[in-house]
């Protein structure tokens, strides 16, 4: 399949969305193995996601809002036999599902409470895939794209303005202050905070703090970097500030994270 991403494996396959949706959706994933395994801890994710599941008692679709702390999948669907995920980029949730992402921050909400029609359409796509009547993986990807494309509406001035602010935020260094960033984009701090909260669930300061901690987690996972030079590289004032931020967001110290990395989901795809 042309949309298959290289991180795919025997348990999950990862698929690109259609090009029109790529600014808002990082990827789709499909679960192919349903044996017993420990639920990992997920690092904060400011994009949010949509989990569509089919089990012995029927289907369910759950919207994960932007998460600012570590979370887990929670109770498993009984008799799980099919599951797929829509992984949003920051801002994608507000663009496609719900206009104010701050109201979904750190929540897991049944999609039926937000958009019952979309919940039904997505469940139908997963049911057809699982029953063998939906054209396999290619058919499921086409169905997911069709469902999400129907959610794409013309955006008004405020949201377009918020997207410009978000793009500027994504390109600036993680040590930037809130006041410095507001000056850079020529808006007041209050305007910037209001726009970003609606679009991706957090203000600029929290966005950059989470991004910086996730960069630190990636460095700890992939290198043997000592904490002091890593803190300086990530523009912290000192190692103590770095450790405090890391522990507040991930719930463990950098040393504890390094000792128990297998407990955390290893995100191989760039969602930011």
Order of alpha helices (4+ residues) and beta strands (2+ residues): beta-beta-beta-beta-beta-alpha-beta-alpha-alpha-alpha-alpha-alpha-alpha-alpha-alpha-alpha
